[in-house]
Amino acid sequence: MPRTTLLRQLLQQRHLTTHEAFAAQYERAAARLAELDRDPRLASLQVSPRQFDRWYGGELLTLPRPDACRVLEHMLGRAVSELFSTAYDGDSAHDRDEEPSTRQQATNAPPSREDDENPLDIVARTRQLTASNADDATLAFLDSSLEGIASRYERDGPYALRPQARQVRQLAHTLLDGRQPPRVRRELFRLAARASGLLGYMAVNTGDFALSEAYCTEARDLSHEIGDLDTDLWACGTLSFSLYYAGRYDEADACAAAAVERAPRHAQSIRLLANGRARALGKAGDRRAVEAIGQALRLSDLHEVPVRLTSCISFEPYGRARTLANAVTSHVALRNTAQVLRDAEHIDDLVEHSASSWSRSLVRLDVATALLQQRTPDIEQAMALGREALRLCGETPISSVYQRSRDLHDQAGPWRDHPAVRDYGEEFRTWSSQPAALAMASSAS
């Protein structure tokens, strides 16, 4: 027979006598306590129907696990030792001493309403439907975490920030397993999609293209489910980015082109055209790459994007300098040497004063390649820029820098006996012997 504990009494008073009602409040309390105590693990705590039945019935030989105890104490404001102790209710004694006349009056009272007409039941049900395990503070915490990751990315790199992005994604998924009203649930979908998108971008930079494709597909599906076109198009751009570095140029172009067709005037289409279409078409030797660059620049004017070199991983629209940096890469592939040098000179000051060592490295590698493509190759300057590019990345290699520095080494092959080429080759072999670079070499082979 169930034992009447203080926990049972408190749950009866609060109309939390079903697993569904109790679990909603418990998960909400867990999320709040996770934020207060800065302990994200707590936000994933849940109560199974069997656990609830044991707690409610007082069928415990030992107290619940420590984390569950913390949540119960936060939720009900009493020590767990009290909650699971036997309660002594004086109401039963009062019922025995009740005067006969009082009992008679109760007998003659009008019949009670049907259950579905009970105002308390209606209120309780409404609270259940609008209950949430994620309040505005939790949503703001997740959002600011993603913004922090994006803002630090070009300084700290994927290996340092990937664990934090995974935690944000996991917490968003855990909360989505609970109950929320539509507004909160939509925001959790958006945050989960963006966390997946960031992880997809990081996977490209570490050379794990299969993982990137999986994350990007998740980001697209989640954002599409809530009609979040901005995140959806960004995820399509990152998938195209992944396919490009995996060497699947036709697929990279097709992915970006399909997204542009859906929203040709959207600000995210700047990235889809410059980073997606133009570079992939350039690798295929398709002159439509120049047209894609022109479209991206016209769209930049339409949206009045910033002139500066925006962060590579930002969800904001591409800045003009970022678009031109992608144009340089496309022109290198098309062997438009003069255009490469003009565009690189145009953005040189913005690139050199940016916080992105990767961008400074990549532009140097593109210019170095163009210098080798000239009718009269400038071998000394090309190799000097190549060595600078490697030093800029230092101990934070990414797949794009690895691939372009390797390609530069291959293109310098005809001059392998030149001292500058030998020096670059030695530096490249040393730089690419880092464990992270070796992993990229394996994925590219």
C-alpha positions as CSV (number, residue, x, y, z in Angstrom):
1,M,0.0,0.0,0.0
2,P,1.4,3.5,-0.9
3,R,3.0,5.3,2.0
4,T,1.9,8.9,2.5
5,T,5.1,11.0,2.3
6,L,5.5,14.8,2.3
7,L,6.4,14.5,-1.4
8,R,3.1,12.8,-2.0
9,Q,1.2,15.5,-0.1
10,L,3.0,18.4,-1.9
11,L,2.3,16.8,-5.3
12,Q,-1.4,16.4,-4.5
13,Q,-1.6,20.0,-3.4
14,R,0.0,21.2,-6.6
15,H,-2.1,18.8,-8.8
16,L,1.1,17.0,-10.1
17,T,-0.3,13.5,-9.4
18,T,0.3,12.2,-13.0
19,H,3.6,11.3,-14.5
20,E,3.0,13.7,-17.4
21,A,2.2,16.7,-15.2
22,F,5.1,16.0,-12.8
23,A,7.7,15.3,-15.5
24,A,7.0,18.7,-17.2
25,Q,7.6,20.6,-13.9
26,Y,10.6,18.5,-13.0
27,E,12.3,19.0,-16.4
28,R,11.7,22.7,-16.2
29,A,13.2,22.9,-12.7
30,A,16.2,20.9,-13.9
31,A,16.8,23.3,-16.8
32,R,16.6,26.3,-14.4
33,L,18.9,24.7,-11.9
34,A,21.4,23.8,-14.6
35,E,21.6,27.5,-15.5
36,L,21.8,28.7,-11.9
37,D,24.5,26.2,-10.9
38,R,26.2,26.4,-14.3
39,D,25.9,22.6,-14.5
40,P,24.6,21.7,-18.0
41,R,24.3,18.0,-17.1
42,L,21.2,18.8,-15.0
43,A,19.2,20.0,-17.9
44,S,19.1,16.5,-19.4
45,L,17.6,14.9,-16.3
46,Q,14.2,13.2,-16.8
47,V,11.9,11.0,-14.7
48,S,10.5,7.7,-16.1
49,P,7.0,6.6,-15.3
50,R,8.4,3.9,-13.1
51,Q,10.5,6.3,-11.1
52,F,7.6,8.6,-10.6
53,D,5.4,5.7,-9.4
54,R,8.1,4.7,-6.8
55,W,8.6,8.3,-5.6
56,Y,4.9,9.0,-5.4
57,G,4.1,5.8,-3.7
58,G,7.0,6.2,-1.2
59,E,8.5,2.8,-2.3
60,L,12.1,3.8,-1.8
61,L,14.8,1.9,0.1
62,T,17.4,4.6,-0.5
63,L,17.1,8.2,-1.6
64,P,17.3,9.0,-5.4
65,R,20.6,9.8,-7.1
66,P,22.3,13.1,-6.0
67,D,21.4,15.0,-9.1
68,A,17.8,14.0,-8.9
69,C,17.8,15.1,-5.2
70,R,19.1,18.5,-6.2
71,V,16.3,19.0,-8.7
72,L,13.6,17.9,-6.3
73,E,14.8,20.2,-3.6
74,H,15.0,23.1,-6.0
75,M,11.5,22.3,-7.3
76,L,9.7,21.8,-4.0
77,G,11.8,23.9,-1.6
78,R,12.2,21.1,1.0
79,A,15.1,18.8,1.9
80,V,14.9,15.4,0.2
81,S,15.1,13.7,3.6
82,E,11.9,15.5,4.5
83,L,10.2,14.9,1.2
84,F,10.5,11.1,1.5
85,S,9.6,10.9,5.2
86,T,6.2,9.8,6.4
87,A,3.7,12.7,6.7
88,Y,1.1,12.9,9.5
89,D,-2.1,14.5,8.3
90,G,-4.6,15.6,11.0
91,D,-7.4,15.7,8.5
92,S,-8.5,12.1,9.2
93,A,-8.8,12.6,12.9
94,H,-10.9,15.8,12.2
95,D,-13.2,13.7,10.0
96,R,-13.9,11.3,12.8
97,D,-14.8,14.1,15.3
98,E,-17.1,15.8,12.8
99,E,-20.6,16.5,14.1
100,P,-23.5,14.4,12.7
101,S,-25.3,17.5,11.6
102,T,-22.3,18.5,9.5
103,R,-22.2,15.1,7.8
104,Q,-25.9,15.5,7.2
105,Q,-25.4,18.9,5.5
106,A,-22.8,17.3,3.3
107,T,-25.2,14.6,2.3
108,N,-27.8,17.1,1.3
109,A,-25.3,19.2,-0.7
110,P,-25.9,19.6,-4.4
111,P,-24.1,17.0,-6.6
112,S,-20.6,17.9,-7.7
113,R,-19.8,18.9,-11.3
114,E,-18.6,16.4,-13.8
115,D,-14.8,16.0,-13.9
116,D,-14.4,17.9,-17.2
117,E,-16.3,20.9,-15.7
118,N,-14.0,21.2,-12.7
119,P,-12.3,24.7,-12.9
120,L,-9.2,23.3,-11.2
121,D,-8.8,20.6,-13.7
122,I,-9.2,23.1,-16.6
123,V,-6.5,25.3,-15.1
124,A,-4.2,22.4,-14.4
125,R,-4.5,21.1,-18.0
126,T,-3.8,24.6,-19.4
127,R,-0.7,24.8,-17.3
128,Q,0.4,21.4,-18.6
129,L,-0.1,22.4,-22.2
130,T,1.9,25.7,-21.7
131,A,4.6,24.3,-19.4
132,S,8.1,24.4,-20.7
133,N,11.4,22.9,-19.7
134,A,13.2,25.8,-21.4
135,D,12.6,29.4,-20.3
136,D,13.8,32.6,-22.0
137,A,17.0,32.7,-19.9
138,T,17.9,29.2,-21.2
139,L,17.2,30.2,-24.8
140,A,19.3,33.3,-24.4
141,F,22.1,31.3,-22.9
142,L,22.2,28.9,-25.8
143,D,22.0,31.7,-28.3
144,S,24.9,33.7,-26.7
145,S,26.9,30.5,-26.6
146,L,26.6,30.0,-30.3
147,E,27.5,33.7,-30.9
148,G,30.5,33.3,-28.7
149,I,31.7,30.3,-30.6
150,A,31.4,32.1,-34.0
151,S,33.1,35.2,-32.7
152,R,36.1,33.2,-31.4
153,Y,36.4,30.7,-34.2
154,E,39.1,32.3,-36.3
155,R,41.2,32.8,-33.2
156,D,40.8,29.5,-31.4
157,G,40.0,27.1,-34.3
158,P,37.8,24.0,-34.6
159,Y,39.7,21.7,-32.3
160,A,39.3,24.1,-29.3
161,L,35.7,25.1,-29.9
162,R,34.1,21.8,-31.2
163,P,33.4,20.4,-27.7
164,Q,31.5,23.5,-26.7
165,A,29.4,23.4,-29.9
166,R,28.6,19.8,-29.2
167,Q,27.5,20.6,-25.7
168,V,25.1,23.3,-27.1
169,R,23.7,20.9,-29.6
170,Q,23.2,18.1,-27.0
171,L,21.5,20.5,-24.6
172,A,19.1,21.8,-27.3
173,H,18.3,18.2,-28.3
174,T,17.7,17.2,-24.7
175,L,15.4,20.1,-24.1
176,L,13.5,19.2,-27.4
177,D,12.7,15.8,-25.9
178,G,10.7,17.6,-23.3
179,R,7.6,19.9,-23.5
180,Q,7.5,23.5,-24.7
181,P,4.9,25.9,-26.1
182,P,5.3,26.5,-29.9
183,R,7.3,29.8,-29.6
184,V,9.9,28.1,-27.4
185,R,10.0,24.9,-29.4
186,R,10.6,26.9,-32.6
187,E,13.5,28.7,-31.1
188,L,15.0,25.5,-29.8
189,F,14.8,24.1,-33.4
190,R,16.6,27.2,-34.7
191,L,19.3,26.9,-32.1
192,A,19.8,23.2,-32.6
193,A,20.0,23.8,-36.4
194,R,22.7,26.5,-35.9
195,A,24.7,24.3,-33.5
196,S,24.7,21.5,-36.1
197,G,25.6,24.0,-38.8
198,L,28.6,25.2,-36.9
199,L,29.7,21.7,-36.3
200,G,29.3,21.0,-40.0
201,Y,31.6,23.9,-40.8
202,M,34.2,22.8,-38.2
203,A,34.2,19.3,-39.7
204,V,35.1,20.7,-43.1
205,N,38.1,22.6,-41.5
206,T,39.3,19.3,-39.9
207,G,38.9,17.4,-43.1
208,D,36.0,15.1,-42.0
209,F,33.7,15.6,-45.0
210,A,31.3,12.8,-44.3
211,L,30.6,14.1,-40.8
212,S,30.2,17.6,-42.2
213,E,27.5,16.4,-44.6
214,A,25.6,14.7,-41.8
215,Y,25.6,17.8,-39.6
216,C,24.7,20.0,-42.6
217,T,21.8,17.8,-43.5
218,E,20.5,17.9,-39.9
219,A,20.8,21.7,-39.9
220,R,18.9,22.0,-43.1
221,D,16.1,19.6,-42.0
222,L,15.6,21.3,-38.6
223,S,15.6,24.8,-40.1
224,H,13.3,23.8,-42.9
225,E,10.9,22.3,-40.4
226,I,10.3,25.7,-38.8
227,G,10.6,27.8,-42.0
228,D,13.9,29.4,-41.0
229,L,15.1,30.3,-44.5
230,D,18.1,32.2,-43.3
231,T,19.6,29.2,-41.4
232,D,18.5,26.8,-44.1
233,L,20.3,28.7,-46.9
234,W,23.4,29.0,-44.6
235,A,23.4,25.3,-44.1
236,C,23.1,24.7,-47.9
237,G,26.1,27.0,-48.3
238,T,28.1,25.0,-45.8
239,L,27.2,21.7,-47.4
240,S,28.4,23.2,-50.8
241,F,31.6,24.3,-49.0
242,S,32.1,20.7,-47.7
243,L,31.5,19.2,-51.1
244,Y,34.0,21.6,-52.7
245,Y,36.8,20.6,-50.3
246,A,35.9,16.9,-50.8
247,G,36.7,17.5,-54.5
248,R,33.0,17.0,-55.6
249,Y,32.8,20.2,-57.6
250,D,29.8,19.4,-59.7
251,E,27.8,18.5,-56.6
252,A,29.0,21.6,-54.8
253,D,27.8,23.8,-57.6
254,A,24.5,22.0,-57.9
255,C,23.9,22.3,-54.2
256,A,24.5,26.0,-54.2
257,A,22.6,26.6,-57.4
258,A,19.5,24.9,-56.1
259,A,19.6,27.1,-52.9
260,V,20.0,30.3,-54.9
261,E,17.1,29.3,-57.1
262,R,14.9,29.1,-54.0
263,A,15.8,32.6,-52.9
264,P,17.8,34.5,-55.6
265,R,17.6,37.9,-53.8
266,H,18.3,36.7,-50.2
267,A,21.4,38.0,-48.5
268,Q,22.6,34.4,-47.9
269,S,22.8,33.9,-51.7
270,I,25.9,36.1,-51.7
271,R,27.8,33.3,-50.0
272,L,26.1,30.7,-52.1
273,L,27.2,32.4,-55.3
274,A,30.7,33.4,-54.3
275,N,31.8,30.6,-52.0
276,G,29.6,27.9,-53.6
277,R,29.0,28.4,-57.3
278,A,31.9,30.6,-58.4
279,R,34.7,28.5,-56.8
280,A,33.2,25.1,-57.9
281,L,32.6,26.3,-61.4
282,G,36.2,27.7,-61.5
283,K,37.6,24.3,-60.5
284,A,35.6,22.8,-63.4
285,G,37.0,25.4,-65.8
286,D,33.5,26.8,-66.4
287,R,33.5,30.5,-67.3
288,R,30.1,30.9,-65.7
289,A,32.1,31.3,-62.5
290,V,32.8,35.0,-63.5
291,E,29.0,35.5,-63.9
292,A,28.4,34.1,-60.4
293,I,31.0,36.5,-59.0
294,G,29.2,39.4,-60.7
295,Q,25.8,38.3,-59.3
296,A,27.3,38.1,-55.8
297,L,28.7,41.6,-56.0
298,R,25.5,43.1,-57.3
299,L,23.6,41.3,-54.5
300,S,26.1,42.8,-52.0
301,D,25.2,46.3,-53.2
302,L,21.5,45.5,-53.0
303,H,21.8,44.5,-49.3
304,E,24.5,47.1,-48.4
305,V,26.7,44.5,-46.7
306,P,29.7,45.7,-44.8
307,V,32.9,46.3,-46.7
308,R,35.1,44.5,-44.1
309,L,36.2,40.8,-44.1
310,T,33.4,39.2,-42.2
311,S,34.0,36.0,-40.1
312,C,34.2,32.9,-42.3
313,I,31.8,31.0,-40.0
314,S,29.3,33.9,-39.2
315,F,25.6,33.4,-39.9
316,E,25.6,37.1,-41.1
317,P,25.7,37.9,-44.8
318,Y,29.1,37.9,-46.5
319,G,31.0,41.2,-46.4
320,R,32.3,42.6,-49.7
321,A,36.0,41.7,-48.9
322,R,35.0,38.1,-48.0
323,T,33.2,37.9,-51.4
324,L,36.2,39.2,-53.3
325,A,38.5,36.8,-51.4
326,N,36.4,34.0,-52.8
327,A,36.5,35.6,-56.2
328,V,40.3,35.5,-56.1
329,T,40.2,31.7,-55.5
330,S,37.8,31.3,-58.4
331,H,40.0,33.4,-60.8
332,V,43.1,31.3,-59.7
333,A,41.3,28.2,-60.9
334,L,40.4,29.9,-64.2
335,R,44.0,31.1,-64.6
336,N,42.8,34.7,-64.7
337,T,46.1,35.8,-63.3
338,A,45.7,39.6,-63.8
339,Q,42.3,39.6,-62.2
340,V,43.7,37.6,-59.2
341,L,46.4,40.2,-58.6
342,R,43.9,43.1,-59.0
343,D,41.3,41.7,-56.6
344,A,44.0,40.7,-54.1
345,E,45.5,44.2,-54.1
346,H,42.0,45.7,-53.7
347,I,41.3,43.8,-50.5
348,D,44.9,43.6,-49.2
349,D,44.5,46.3,-46.5
350,L,41.2,44.8,-45.2
351,V,42.7,41.3,-45.1
352,E,45.9,42.3,-43.5
353,H,44.1,44.2,-40.7
354,S,41.5,41.4,-40.1
355,A,41.7,39.0,-37.1
356,S,41.7,36.0,-39.4
357,S,45.1,34.5,-39.9
358,W,43.5,31.8,-42.1
359,S,42.2,34.4,-44.5
360,R,45.6,36.1,-44.7
361,S,47.1,32.7,-45.3
362,L,44.7,31.7,-48.0
363,V,44.9,35.0,-50.0
364,R,48.7,34.6,-49.9
365,L,48.5,31.1,-51.3
366,D,46.2,32.2,-54.1
367,V,48.5,35.1,-55.0
368,A,51.5,32.7,-54.9
369,T,49.8,30.3,-57.3
370,A,48.9,33.2,-59.6
371,L,52.5,34.3,-59.6
372,L,53.5,30.9,-60.9
373,Q,50.8,31.0,-63.6
374,Q,52.2,34.2,-65.1
375,R,54.0,34.1,-68.5
376,T,57.1,34.9,-66.6
377,P,56.7,33.2,-63.2
378,D,58.0,35.0,-60.1
379,I,59.2,31.9,-58.3
380,E,61.0,33.8,-55.4
381,Q,58.0,35.9,-54.5
382,A,55.6,32.9,-54.9
383,M,57.6,30.7,-52.5
384,A,58.1,33.6,-50.0
385,L,54.3,34.1,-49.9
386,G,53.9,30.3,-49.5
387,R,56.2,30.2,-46.5
388,E,54.4,33.2,-44.9
389,A,51.1,31.4,-45.4
390,L,52.3,28.3,-43.5
391,R,53.7,30.4,-40.6
392,L,50.4,32.4,-40.3
393,C,48.5,29.2,-39.6
394,G,51.2,27.9,-37.2
395,E,49.7,25.1,-35.1
396,T,46.1,25.6,-36.2
397,P,46.0,24.0,-39.6
398,I,42.7,23.8,-41.5
399,S,41.8,21.7,-44.6
400,S,41.6,24.7,-46.9
401,V,45.1,25.9,-46.1
402,Y,46.4,22.4,-46.2
403,Q,45.0,21.8,-49.7
404,R,46.1,25.1,-51.2
405,S,49.6,24.9,-49.7
406,R,49.9,21.3,-51.1
407,D,48.6,22.4,-54.5
408,L,51.2,25.2,-54.5
409,H,53.9,22.7,-53.7
410,D,52.7,20.5,-56.6
411,Q,52.6,23.5,-59.1
412,A,56.1,24.5,-58.2
413,G,57.3,21.0,-59.3
414,P,58.8,22.2,-62.6
415,W,61.2,24.3,-60.6
416,R,62.0,21.8,-57.8
417,D,65.7,22.5,-58.1
418,H,65.3,26.2,-57.4
419,P,66.5,27.1,-53.9
420,A,63.3,28.9,-53.0
421,V,61.2,25.9,-54.1
422,R,63.3,23.6,-52.0
423,D,63.0,25.9,-49.0
424,Y,59.2,26.0,-49.4
425,G,59.1,22.2,-49.8
426,E,61.0,21.7,-46.5
427,E,58.8,24.1,-44.6
428,F,55.7,22.5,-46.1
429,R,56.8,19.0,-45.1
430,T,57.5,20.1,-41.5
431,W,54.2,22.0,-41.2
432,S,52.1,19.2,-42.7
433,S,53.7,16.6,-40.3
434,Q,51.5,18.0,-37.4
435,P,48.9,15.4,-36.3
436,A,46.0,17.6,-37.5
437,A,47.5,18.1,-40.9
438,L,48.3,14.4,-41.2
439,A,44.7,13.6,-40.6
440,M,43.7,16.0,-43.4
441,A,46.2,14.4,-45.7
442,S,44.6,11.0,-45.0
443,S,41.1,12.3,-45.7
444,A,42.2,14.0,-48.9
445,S,43.9,10.9,-50.3
